[in-house]
Amino acid sequence: MKLNVKNATPSAYNLNNVDADEISDVLVKIEKSFDIAFCDDDLKEAKTFGALCDVVVAKVKQTHADSCTTQQAFYKLRSAINARNPDEKYLVKPQTKLCDLFPRDNRIEVVADIEAEMGFHMNLLQPKPWIVWTFGLLLVASIALFWVNSTIATLALIVSIAGLRLAGRFGKELKVKTVGDLAEKIAREHYLKCRRDASSVNRAEVVQKVKDLFARDLALEPSALTKEARFA
C-alpha cells in the first residue's frame, strides 16, 4: 500500500510542485479509465495541463454521445447493489449513505460482491489513518536504523511493509460517503466501463474527468489546473 502524505490532508499548491512519480500514477489511472496508452513523445510534448488534456482527447477514438457517464455509473452501481439482494430491493438514491448499504461487520465481503457484479475494483475501502501513519513512521524509522543496527532495521522494515499491505487489504473505512459520491468516483476512474455503450464517449466530459483525477489524487485545487498550468 502506498503511503501518500500529500493526500492525507487537502492542500493548495501548484501543479509544478507535484512529484513526477505521483503524476505518473495519475497518468496510469487515465490510461486505465479511457483505455488509452501514452508514449514518450506524448508526454515530452505535453508541457502544460491543457496540452495533456488535448493528448487524451485525441487518443479517445470512440464516437460521441451526449449521455452522462456519472448517471450511467449510478445506474450500474444501483443495479449491482440490487443484484446482491434480489429479494430486498434497496431504494438506492444518490444521497443514500454507503455505511447503510455496506455494514461494517461484513463490509469487505459485500464490497467484493458488488465489485464482482460490476466487473472492476472500486478502490473504496481504506484502513484507519492512524494505522497507516503508525506503519509509515515505522518504515521511515527502519531506514534510519540501518545506520545503527541492521538486524533490527531489517525486522522493522519487514513489519512495516507487511503492516501496510495488511492494512490496505483489510481496511474497512469508506473513502466516500454516499452512492452519488461513489458513482462520481468510478465514473472518473473506470470511465469506459461505466458507459452503457463502451464504443461511445461524451467528449464534453473527458477533460473534466482528467481534471477531477488530478485534483482528487494530488490534492490540488481545481482552480490550479488551468490550461496554462505547467508540469515541473
Disulfide bonds with the S-S distance in Angstrom:
none
